[in-house]
């Protein structure tokens, strides 16, 4: 086993290719040279759930497009033999993704792919707090997405 991507959803996913999102996540982990085996959870949620998480963990009382919760932060602990390391959780607001896709004139699937990659890069320690960090993160997004849409 290389990567175990567990995609769950709390919202309607008609028109969303969940398997393509799982493949994109595995592709991102591979291109970022994440050691295998590794496990990642992706949750497709609505604005209300994401707003609650954003308020609870980031003290920002509004929905956002993607949140990342790394298991690498905090104290390290030894994994039992044979246990697959869990990288963390990526939570995406499908509601916000839908609005952003319309705003940027791209298919919802492309926007969701971008958000999966963006969230994974945050899990791996990338951020966009300043222009240099943003440029580095953007270059990694470009590499994974192959020049496909992102903003």
CORDACOR-V611354 format. One record per residue. RES is the residue in one letter. NEAR is the number of other ideal C-beta (glycine too) atoms within 8 Angstrom. Layout:
RES_NEAR + RES_NEAR
//
This chain:
X_6 + X_6 + X_14 + X_9 + X_10 + X_8 + X_12 + X_8 + X_10 + X_8 + X_9 + X_3 + X_9 + X_4 + X_5 + X_11 + X_6 + X_10 + X_6 + X_9 + X_14 + X_11 + X_8 + X_12 + X_17 + X_11 + X_9 + X_13 + X_13 + X_10 + X_8 + X_11 + X_5 + X_10 + X_5 + X_7 + X_9 + X_13 + X_12 + X_17 + X_11 + X_17 + X_12 + X_14 + X_12 + X_10 + X_9 + X_7 + X_11 + X_17 + X_12 + X_8 + X_10 + X_14 + X_10 + X_6 + X_8 + X_7 + X_5 + X_7 + X_6 + X_6 + X_10 + X_11 + X_9 + X_13 + X_12 + X_12 + X_10 + X_10 + X_8 + X_8 + X_4 + X_3 + X_3 + X_5 + X_4 + X_4 + X_6 + X_5 + X_4 + X_3 + X_6 + X_8 + X_10 + X_9 + X_14 + X_12 + X_9 + X_19 + X_15 + X_16 + X_15 + X_15 + X_11 + X_12 + X_14 + X_10 + X_8 + X_11 + X_12 + X_7 + X_6 + X_9 + X_4 + X_8 + X_6 + X_12 + X_10 + X_11 + X_15 + X_14 + X_13 + X_14 + X_13 + X_16 + X_15 + X_13 + X_15 + X_16 + X_13 + X_13 + X_14 + X_9 + X_7 + X_10 + X_7 + X_8 + X_5 + X_6 + X_5 + X_6 + X_11 + X_10 + X_8 + X_9 + X_13 + X_10 + X_8 + X_11 + X_13 + X_10 + X_8 + X_12 + X_12 + X_6 + X_4 + X_8 + X_9 + X_10 + X_5
//
